[in-house]
Amino acid sequence: MNVRRLIPATAAAGAVTLGLVALSACSTSSAADGKSSDGKLKVVASFYPMQYLAEQIGGDHVTVSTLTRPGVEPHDLELGPRQTAELNEAGYILYLKGVQPAVDKAIAQSEAKNKVDAATLTKLEHHGTEGGHSHEGEEAGHDEHEGEAGADPHIWLDPVKYAEVAKGVGTSLEKADPDHAGDYKKNTDALLTKLNGLNSAYQQGLKTAATKTFITTHSAFGYLAERYGLDQEGIAGIDPESEPSPARIKQLQTIAKKDKVTTVFFETLASDKTAKTLAQDTGLKTDVLDPLEGITDKSRGRDYLQVMESNLAALQKALGAK
């Protein structure tokens, strides 16, 4: 009896061992092909503007994680082991080269099959001293954060350029996961409709502006300014935490008086100290113009579209648009 009992016990132990091996093999296979355990494409986004695109276009067929947690200033992000592992297990990575140097380096070393740089899906431009849209300090700031060419990466703040990126993301997801290509195309078209509507709202909402000039701590709005015929005046360039020079403060005081500027804008992820100091010195108001690098409880909206609509309302008020 004892011998007979040992036989099934041994068989059961072997079955458990085989099961663990099979499970391990399945998990390894799942990680290798970039799919989650439920078969969805594992997408890693570098920061919020890329996350939004991945979620909107990927829909039910993807699981999206972001390297930049809400409330973290993305430019200075450093990656930990967990985030590096996520990159290696991803089936699709969406990022914007030039915004986050540490992320760019980690993605270059990643084993992921599909890596999509949003900067290649539209045309990047320089917003420096030329053209009257962004001025002192911005070129130097861009060189620090945005790669050798010094091009402005803030394409997501222009609904038209963001739509161009969305098209490219949709096409690349169709290729990465052809079984769901039809749904990706449908979701892309739906997002493009929303972004076209946003562009129309900005065109109509800003065309009657009494002044075209706005002052902001973070010189992130060059594309938006160019799209809608505005002039961005950055206090201290790309870095919202940096202190402006006395010469720059004096220059901005002159510009504010000349162009009838009413408001100095700051952002939600950085200190408002610089904006408030300038506003106090020049007798101006302060308000938020969100560069949408992350969504937090302080954001004026739950997602990209809502915050962009809040930005439009803030610009209309500051520029005297009716």
Secondary structure by P-SEA (a helix, b strand, c coil): caaaaaaaaaaaaaaaaaaaaaaaaaaaaaaaacccccccbbbbbccaaaaaaaaaaacccbbbbbccccccccccccccaaaaaaaaaccbbbbbccccaaaaaaaaaccccccccccccbbbbbbcccccccccaaaaaaaaccccccccccccccaaaaaaaaaaaaaaaaaacccaaaaaaaaaaaaaaaaaaaaaaaaaacccccccbbbbcccccaaaaaacbbbbbbcccccccccccaaaaaaaaaaaaaacccbbbbbccccaaaaaaaaaaccbbbbbbccccccccccccccaaaaaaaaaaaaaaaaccc
